[in-house]
Every structure is written in C-alpha cells, then in structure tokens.
C-alpha cells in the first residue's frame, strides 16, 4: 500500500515538474520563439556558430573529465564523452535553428542565445526542483544529520542560504527574459521583436 502511494506521489510530482518546466521555459524563451514563429526564416549556419559549438563541447569535456579521469579507463572515457557530446550537439543545432528562424544574424546575439539563453534556461528549470528539495531538507534536517557535511547545522543559516538561492534564481530568470528581448532588438529582427513584445502583453 505504501509503495503504491509513494509511486502515485512520485508520478504526480513528475507531472507537476514537467508542466512547470514547460511553462517556465516558454516564459523565458517566449519572445524568441514567437519571433521564430512569425518570421519562420530558413535555417542558416554562419562560421561563428561552429565556434560556439566548440566552446560548448570544450566546457563539457573539461567538467566531465575532472570527474571521471581517475575512476574510468581511457576507453570508458571516450564512450562517456561521446554519449554526452550527442545532446550538446543536438541542443546546439536546435539553438541555431531557432536563431535562424527568428532572423537573428548578428554573431554576438546568436552567441548569447546559443551559449547563454538556451543552456541558462535549462539550468533555471533544473534549479526549481533543487530549491524545493533544499527547502525540504532545510526544514527536516536534524543536528548530526548527513546534511551537516554539506550544509550548516544551523536552521537560520540554512534558511538564509535558501533565500539567497531563491533570489539568485529569480534574478537569473529575469536576466534570461531580458536577454530574450535583447537578442531580437537590432535591425534585422526589430519587427519581430516588436511583434513578440506586443503579443506578450
């Protein structure tokens, strides 16, 4: 009985997370998505787009290699890096498709969307459940608990840390929303930006 209840709660939590993630992603990237829908320009790659892909792959390689270098064989490292490179490439290709359909041609603004907006939106979406878990642990953790190894045992300090985290996540969300309008602001996409801004009111 308990297992069935736990499974139902887990399923509901997953459905809520998917819904909130979809709504948050739509809000963060809404201006760009609406501009892409209005213009629907063909996908075009420019030389700097491949530079941004190299940067994304290098960041992934640096982060992952630090974690697996000592624990995994060289053959295993190649396999893991190859598997992880695939979603990076897919995410990059999807980002290039969006900036092309939105008519964004300036390299700097394409770079902001590819390197900051899309990965930042994913990070923002993942930060929400992490904060919720942190809130739960902050309230339920007891002195001497395992959380003390990673977190202060003082409830006041934990709560202040969570408040700071919530503020940072909220500021990051507002920054991403502003960048969504900023990448559309220059001549090539000025009309699309006005349409996106008007439809968001």
GIJO-V589323 format. One record per run of one state. SS is the DSSP state (H for helix, E for strand, L for the rest). FROM is the first residue (numbers start at 1). TO is the last residue. If there is no record, write none. Layout:
{{SS	FROM	TO} {SS	FROM	TO}}
This chain:
{{L	1	1} {H	2	39} {L	40	46} {H	47	68} {L	69	73} {H	74	101} {L	102	106} {H	107	140} {L	141	145} {H	146	149} {L	150	154} {H	155	182} {L	183	186} {H	187	200} {L	201	201}}
